[in-house]
Amino acid sequence: MPKKLKLEGLDCASCAYEIEEALKKEGFEFALVNFTTKEAIIEGDIEKAKEIIKKVEPGVKIIEKEEHEHDDPKRMLYFIIPSLLLFAIGIVLRYYYNYDNPFVFGIFVVSYLLVGWKVLRNAIINSIRGNVFDENFLITIATLGAFAIHEYPEAVAVMLFYIVGEFFQDLAVNRSRRSIKALLALKAEYANLKVGDKIVRVKPEELKVGDIIVIKPGERVPVDGVILEGSSSVDTSALTGESVPRTVKEGEEILSGMVNLSGLLTVKVTKELKESTISRILELVENASARKAKTEKFITRFAHYYTPAVVGLAMLIALIPPLVFGEPFSKWVYRALVLLVISCPCALVLSIPLGYFGGIGRAARDGILIKGSNFLDALSSASIVAFDKTETLTKGVFKVTRIETRNGFTEEEILKFAALAEVHSNHPIAKAIREAYGKEINETQVKEHEEIAGHGVRAKIDGIEVMVGNDRLLHKFSVEHDTCHVKGTVAHVVVNGKYAGYIVISDEIKEDALETIKELKKLGVKKIIMVTGDNKDVAAEIARHLNLDGFYAELLPEDKVKVIKELEKGKAPNEKIVFVGDGINDAPVLAVADIGVAMGALGSDAAIETADVVIMDDKLARLRGKKHLGVTCPMESTTFTIFSMEATCCF
């Protein structure tokens, strides 16, 4: 059984990657280290795993408990701000007043230690344990070398740049944890357990398989189960992303995270909370970022070779001239230290972000928020794009698109009767019918109104009985009709027991959807598909209209993740998958795709926080520019890198 460890103090993505690789090299078949949640999931000898983790990252504190408080990155400001102030004072005293004495030296030392003590500690401990030539070691020798040649400001500036960069990275990671908190809100706070003739309120964690629970209207479903008694409409938007409520009845499955809207339901528990749908969604989001293909940053790979090469060259400069040619040691040791300072990867560290800065800045001006340069790299290799349906390809706004009449009734009559019957309903279909009617509704005409759970409504309008609902309503009251199966969402209308016809309500496709899909194919995307929680008929119609390469319908969040994983098996290693979605139900698949794109204006907070790219105005056309940006930015960054290395060599 896998064990979960909390890793306090895990403050860099490459550190998480190194820990995971070290565990796998030591024989751990299953080892997953998630930098986002600061967790390690390990199957095997936990004590041995702890030793390996401490060896790779001695600064990490390992905690074996379920709940803990994450480090607050803002605490680093208590060190960064005083360090910056002292640094500024030191600069003014040294360069404006020309003071260069032990007092000024002390100011720079205190400024340096305030932010650099952790880097120094990690460099020493890692070197003792054999993990030499990491980023801590490189920063340490470069800054200490600067102190040795009396270039104190340079030493402090290098350390400050490094720590401030780490601080902003920690802030970004902390924001991504909000998506997990948003998903936690989908869990029910209590459950109504039936014990004999009594109803006892208990925590969802206490429910066992076989327990009988009661779910009242307005309550959230606590665990997965099967309905024993009752029927109702349930809001499934948190799981499927679809805004139209679903009708459930006796014998059907009901899932945790749904909201009971109308009828009283008696449910038999089929899964405990930890195995229920909503818990699996939460687990998917927590672990998806760690399951993404490990794309080691260029600077990380480069440092493995660059650091030992620079240190070795500095040693040769310090030793060979004095030992072979009899030159003074002081002169060549000084030159070796100068080499270490100018070879500090500051130019390299800055050159790569500069290459992407322009691209990310341009994207921001166009209403696209890109959360990291590595996603620009990945965009250039995007070969498969998967879209969610509701509020991504469609507007998420339901409108009456067709009215079919029967038995001599007119379209105007059907629409009027349906609008009056639905006058008291907040259901999206009812709203769409009232909007299509467009006239002022006199509520006094409606004398009686009854909601028939899971079927529809029945009302008396000026002495005329009107029923509006689904096909089950027609069968319940034995209404003769010639149409049962209709593509899309349909409301059947019955007037005084006679079938009057039906109204089709559909979601509108966004105006720029078709053009965006055409442009993406021109830019080299090989396959464009749709994954949705909606039914197959609706999905097929939209896929046909947009000329998509395929679609997957009636999916829960975990099913969408499975689709993405299946697509991964059929692509080349260097190709990337992009998923575009908006709802809280899309959070797991946004996290597991190579690049997750959220529609920001209408999207849920969880989707926006989990995504790698956010389109702030919900215009699909922005995707075209983003794909083009992904091709050009890596080329710019390579140019910057070559230039910075040439400058160092010339010096």
RONU-832469 format. One record per residue (C-alpha): x, y, z. Coordinates in steps of 0.05 Angstrom, whole numbers. Example, Ala and Ser with C-alpha at 12.3 -4.5 7.8 and 13.67 -1.06 7.14 Angstrom:
REM residues 2
> 246, -90, 156
> 273, -21, 143
***
This chain:
REM residues 651
> 0, 0, 0
> 30, 67, -20
> 48, 114, 37
> 43, 190, 33
> 98, 234, 63
> 95, 309, 71
> 159, 344, 50
> 164, 412, 85
> 217, 457, 56
> 215, 427, -14
> 225, 492, -51
> 245, 476, -123
> 216, 432, -178
> 284, 404, -197
> 294, 382, -125
> 229, 342, -129
> 253, 311, -194
> 321, 292, -163
> 288, 260, -103
> 242, 219, -147
> 299, 196, -192
> 342, 178, -131
> 285, 136, -102
> 276, 99, -167
> 351, 85, -174
> 349, 54, -104
> 297, 4, -126
> 231, 36, -108
> 182, 13, -162
> 130, 65, -145
> 156, 134, -124
> 120, 198, -140
> 144, 266, -115
> 96, 324, -126
> 128, 393, -120
> 60, 428, -123
> 32, 394, -61
> 99, 379, -27
> 83, 305, -22
> 118, 240, -37
> 77, 177, -50
> 121, 116, -39
> 110, 41, -40
> 165, 4, -2
> 211, 14, 57
> 191, 82, 84
> 251, 89, 131
> 299, 76, 73
> 261, 126, 31
> 269, 178, 86
> 344, 167, 87
> 348, 176, 11
> 306, 240, 14
> 349, 269, 69
> 412, 252, 30
> 388, 286, -34
> 354, 345, 1
> 379, 353, 73
> 338, 416, 83
> 272, 379, 74
> 232, 360, 136
> 193, 295, 128
> 125, 291, 162
> 82, 228, 167
> 12, 255, 180
> -49, 269, 139
> -58, 343, 153
> -7, 398, 157
> 1, 471, 142
> 41, 489, 80
> 98, 537, 87
> 77, 609, 75
> 124, 636, 22
> 109, 708, 44
> 150, 695, 107
> 212, 702, 62
> 195, 776, 56
> 218, 784, 128
> 288, 767, 103
> 285, 795, 32
> 262, 866, 51
> 315, 879, 105
> 368, 849, 59
> 347, 896, 2
> 348, 957, 49
> 418, 939, 75
> 441, 927, 4
> 416, 995, -18
> 451, 1028, 43
> 516, 992, 27
> 513, 1014, -47
> 502, 1087, -27
> 559, 1086, 25
> 608, 1051, -22
> 595, 1086, -88
> 565, 1154, -68
> 605, 1170, -5
> 666, 1126, -25
> 667, 1090, 42
> 702, 1022, 39
> 715, 1001, 111
> 697, 944, 158
> 630, 977, 174
> 609, 977, 100
> 635, 906, 93
> 593, 885, 153
> 530, 915, 121
> 540, 874, 58
> 555, 811, 99
> 491, 818, 140
> 451, 832, 76
> 482, 770, 44
> 470, 724, 103
> 397, 746, 112
> 378, 715, 45
> 435, 668, 32
> 442, 627, 96
> 397, 571, 69
> 436, 566, 4
> 502, 563, 41
> 476, 509, 88
> 449, 467, 31
> 514, 474, -8
> 556, 450, 51
> 510, 392, 71
> 500, 369, -1
> 575, 370, -14
> 588, 328, 49
> 536, 278, 26
> 565, 273, -44
> 515, 316, -81
> 566, 366, -108
> 557, 415, -165
> 484, 431, -155
> 456, 502, -161
> 469, 516, -87
> 543, 500, -96
> 550, 542, -158
> 517, 603, -127
> 558, 594, -63
> 627, 591, -97
> 609, 649, -143
> 586, 695, -87
> 642, 676, -38
> 691, 687, -95
> 663, 757, -104
> 673, 771, -30
> 745, 745, -35
> 762, 796, -89
> 726, 852, -51
> 667, 856, -99
> 616, 854, -42
> 557, 886, -80
> 563, 834, -135
> 561, 777, -84
> 499, 804, -50
> 464, 821, -116
> 474, 750, -143
> 446, 719, -80
> 387, 768, -78
> 370, 754, -151
> 369, 680, -137
> 327, 683, -73
> 277, 733, -102
> 267, 686, -161
> 255, 628, -113
> 205, 672, -75
> 163, 686, -137
> 164, 613, -156
> 138, 594, -86
> 82, 646, -93
> 61, 615, -160
> 60, 545, -130
> 21, 569, -70
> -33, 597, -116
> -40, 530, -151
> -59, 499, -84
> -122, 541, -84
> -150, 494, -137
> -146, 437, -88
> -182, 479, -35
> -237, 495, -86
> -246, 421, -99
> -249, 407, -25
> -310, 452, -22
> -346, 401, -66
> -344, 351, -8
> -407, 347, 33
> -398, 369, 106
> -446, 317, 133
> -490, 258, 115
> -559, 237, 140
> -550, 165, 163
> -613, 124, 172
> -609, 83, 237
> -674, 45, 248
> -729, 97, 248
> -682, 154, 263
> -639, 200, 220
> -570, 214, 250
> -524, 268, 222
> -453, 239, 214
> -389, 257, 178
> -383, 228, 107
> -318, 194, 129
> -359, 151, 178
> -403, 120, 124
> -392, 47, 106
> -413, 7, 45
> -485, -16, 55
> -506, 42, 99
> -572, 76, 82
> -571, 152, 77
> -624, 204, 63
> -608, 263, 17
> -655, 322, 23
> -668, 375, -30
> -612, 426, -32
> -561, 379, -1
> -496, 355, -33
> -488, 280, -44
> -435, 257, 6
> -413, 190, -25
> -428, 146, -85
> -490, 103, -79
> -552, 72, -111
> -622, 104, -103
> -669, 58, -64
> -729, 106, -61
> -749, 171, -93
> -733, 210, -157
> -704, 279, -166
> -666, 327, -210
> -592, 333, -192
> -541, 387, -209
> -482, 350, -240
> -443, 412, -263
> -386, 400, -214
> -373, 332, -245
> -395, 338, -318
> -392, 413, -331
> -463, 410, -359
> -511, 463, -332
> -575, 424, -348
> -596, 383, -287
> -602, 308, -294
> -661, 267, -273
> -647, 207, -228
> -695, 153, -202
> -698, 89, -163
> -645, 38, -182
> -598, 90, -214
> -528, 109, -190
> -516, 176, -157
> -446, 205, -147
> -413, 246, -93
> -407, 320, -111
> -476, 323, -143
> -529, 369, -112
> -600, 344, -100
> -647, 397, -127
> -718, 373, -115
> -741, 305, -88
> -723, 267, -25
> -676, 209, -40
> -660, 146, 0
> -593, 119, -21
> -552, 57, -7
> -477, 71, 0
> -435, 33, -51
> -367, 66, -39
> -335, 97, 22
> -313, 170, 18
> -240, 155, 2
> -262, 114, -59
> -319, 159, -81
> -319, 202, -144
> -304, 269, -111
> -244, 240, -72
> -216, 211, -136
> -222, 278, -170
> -184, 312, -113
> -130, 259, -116
> -124, 267, -192
> -112, 342, -185
> -62, 333, -128
> -20, 283, -166
> -31, 301, -239
> 25, 353, -242
> 74, 302, -216
> 52, 252, -268
> 66, 299, -325
> 125, 281, -369
> 187, 306, -335
> 216, 361, -379
> 282, 379, -347
> 297, 453, -358
> 355, 470, -403
> 391, 508, -348
> 386, 447, -302
> 416, 400, -354
> 469, 452, -372
> 489, 462, -299
> 509, 388, -292
> 565, 400, -342
> 576, 475, -335
> 590, 478, -260
> 645, 425, -256
> 677, 452, -319
> 681, 523, -291
> 707, 499, -223
> 759, 455, -257
> 781, 512, -303
> 788, 559, -243
> 831, 509, -207
> 876, 501, -268
> 884, 577, -274
> 900, 582, -199
> 951, 525, -198
> 985, 514, -266
> 1019, 583, -277
> 1049, 585, -206
> 1070, 512, -205
> 1095, 506, -277
> 1119, 576, -294
> 1136, 602, -224
> 1084, 658, -226
> 1060, 688, -160
> 1002, 650, -128
> 965, 714, -107
> 959, 740, -179
> 931, 674, -208
> 886, 658, -149
> 855, 727, -158
> 845, 712, -233
> 814, 645, -216
> 765, 679, -169
> 748, 731, -222
> 733, 673, -270
> 686, 642, -218
> 649, 707, -208
> 640, 723, -282
> 622, 651, -297
> 566, 651, -247
> 504, 632, -288
> 471, 700, -278
> 478, 716, -352
> 452, 648, -370
> 397, 649, -317
> 374, 717, -344
> 384, 702, -418
> 332, 647, -422
> 276, 685, -385
> 292, 745, -429
> 279, 703, -491
> 210, 685, -465
> 195, 751, -431
> 176, 785, -496
> 131, 727, -517
> 96, 722, -450
> 88, 798, -449
> 58, 799, -518
> 11, 743, -498
> -11, 781, -435
> -27, 843, -477
> -71, 798, -521
> -109, 771, -460
> -70, 706, -452
> -36, 690, -385
> 20, 639, -394
> 46, 612, -327
> 115, 590, -349
> 166, 590, -405
> 166, 514, -409
> 94, 517, -433
> 115, 561, -491
> 166, 508, -509
> 112, 454, -506
> 64, 494, -549
> 111, 491, -608
> 104, 414, -605
> 28, 412, -596
> 0, 357, -642
> -66, 340, -607
> -117, 390, -580
> -176, 366, -538
> -234, 414, -523
> -287, 412, -469
> -356, 430, -497
> -397, 474, -451
> -371, 545, -446
> -309, 526, -486
> -334, 508, -556
> -404, 531, -538
> -430, 593, -501
> -462, 554, -444
> -526, 593, -460
> -588, 551, -477
> -637, 576, -530
> -698, 548, -564
> -674, 525, -633
> -735, 486, -658
> -809, 477, -644
> -847, 417, -672
> -923, 419, -671
> -974, 362, -668
> -1050, 354, -668
> -1066, 422, -697
> -1029, 465, -647
> -987, 524, -672
> -916, 542, -651
> -941, 605, -616
> -991, 565, -575
> -940, 513, -554
> -889, 566, -534
> -941, 607, -495
> -968, 547, -456
> -898, 522, -440
> -875, 592, -417
> -935, 599, -371
> -927, 529, -342
> -852, 542, -328
> -864, 612, -298
> -841, 591, -228
> -781, 548, -249
> -707, 568, -246
> -687, 509, -290
> -642, 530, -349
> -692, 498, -398
> -750, 538, -367
> -710, 603, -372
> -695, 588, -446
> -769, 576, -461
> -790, 641, -426
> -736, 680, -464
> -760, 651, -530
> -832, 670, -514
> -808, 741, -503
> -874, 770, -479
> -895, 792, -410
> -923, 734, -371
> -986, 745, -328
> -974, 699, -269
> -1047, 706, -247
> -1066, 662, -306
> -1031, 604, -271
> -1080, 578, -220
> -1046, 513, -200
> -973, 491, -206
> -943, 424, -189
> -871, 400, -200
> -867, 326, -216
> -797, 306, -194
> -756, 276, -249
> -810, 286, -301
> -831, 360, -309
> -887, 407, -287
> -963, 408, -288
> -1003, 473, -285
> -1074, 499, -294
> -1076, 560, -340
> -1144, 593, -346
> -1177, 526, -335
> -1132, 489, -385
> -1086, 434, -358
> -1015, 440, -387
> -958, 392, -375
> -886, 406, -396
> -830, 355, -387
> -790, 296, -413
> -811, 232, -447
> -822, 198, -380
> -876, 249, -365
> -914, 226, -428
> -910, 153, -408
> -928, 167, -335
> -994, 199, -356
> -1005, 153, -417
> -1004, 210, -467
> -1006, 185, -539
> -946, 212, -578
> -906, 195, -640
> -838, 221, -619
> -795, 192, -563
> -723, 200, -584
> -701, 271, -602
> -629, 295, -611
> -612, 347, -559
> -650, 373, -498
> -725, 370, -509
> -788, 393, -472
> -853, 358, -491
> -918, 398, -484
> -986, 367, -468
> -1050, 409, -468
> -1113, 379, -436
> -1084, 309, -443
> -1069, 318, -518
> -998, 317, -544
> -984, 388, -572
> -911, 378, -596
> -842, 390, -568
> -790, 446, -560
> -716, 433, -574
> -667, 473, -531
> -593, 475, -552
> -529, 506, -530
> -501, 558, -579
> -434, 545, -612
> -385, 603, -606
> -377, 646, -669
> -301, 637, -673
> -301, 562, -657
> -301, 536, -729
> -249, 586, -754
> -203, 571, -695
> -205, 496, -709
> -188, 509, -783
> -129, 555, -764
> -102, 505, -713
> -99, 451, -767
> -62, 500, -813
> -11, 512, -757
> 5, 438, -754
> -42, 408, -703
> -55, 336, -727
> -117, 318, -686
> -173, 360, -655
> -225, 325, -612
> -279, 342, -561
> -288, 310, -492
> -353, 325, -456
> -400, 303, -401
> -460, 316, -446
> -498, 260, -483
> -474, 228, -547
> -527, 258, -592
> -510, 330, -573
> -435, 316, -577
> -442, 284, -646
> -480, 343, -674
> -429, 394, -649
> -370, 351, -673
> -403, 347, -742
> -415, 422, -746
> -343, 439, -726
> -310, 384, -769
> -275, 354, -709
> -233, 291, -716
> -272, 256, -661
> -309, 262, -595
> -318, 227, -528
> -384, 238, -492
> -418, 225, -425
> -351, 229, -388
> -336, 242, -314
> -271, 279, -296
> -233, 214, -285
> -258, 189, -353
> -230, 252, -387
> -163, 238, -354
> -165, 167, -382
> -179, 194, -452
> -118, 240, -448
> -74, 182, -424
> -98, 139, -482
> -82, 195, -531
> -12, 199, -500
> 1, 127, -519
> -10, 141, -593
> 34, 203, -600
> 108, 211, -612
> 151, 226, -550
> 166, 298, -572
> 92, 314, -587
> 48, 349, -536
> -26, 345, -518
> -65, 410, -504
> -131, 408, -465
> -178, 468, -466
> -232, 472, -412
> -266, 517, -362
> -304, 481, -306
> -283, 456, -238
> -295, 386, -267
> -239, 401, -317
> -186, 413, -263
> -158, 341, -263
> -151, 337, -339
> -123, 408, -343
> -69, 385, -295
> -53, 319, -329
> -49, 345, -400
> 19, 370, -425
> -11, 439, -431
> -77, 457, -396
> -113, 518, -423
> -171, 549, -382
> -223, 598, -408
> -214, 653, -356
> -275, 698, -359
> -326, 643, -350
> -280, 590, -320
> -281, 566, -248
> -226, 586, -200
> -202, 514, -195
> -194, 509, -271
> -157, 576, -276
> -110, 558, -219
> -95, 488, -245
> -85, 509, -318
> -18, 526, -349
> -48, 578, -395
> -109, 623, -383
> -148, 658, -439
> -177, 717, -401
> -232, 738, -449
> -257, 668, -470
> -243, 681, -544
> -222, 616, -577
> -186, 655, -631
> -132, 670, -579
> -109, 598, -586
> -84, 611, -657
> -37, 666, -634
> -14, 625, -574
> 7, 567, -619
> 46, 614, -664
> 80, 645, -603
> 103, 576, -580
> 141, 567, -645
> 178, 634, -644
> 198, 642, -570
> 245, 582, -564
> 284, 609, -624
> 292, 677, -589
> 315, 645, -524
> 369, 606, -561
> 395, 670, -591
> 399, 703, -521
> 435, 642, -493
> 489, 642, -547
> 499, 717, -540
> 508, 713, -464
> 558, 655, -469
> 598, 693, -522
> 600, 754, -477
> 628, 712, -420
> 681, 680, -464
> 703, 748, -491
> 711, 774, -421
***
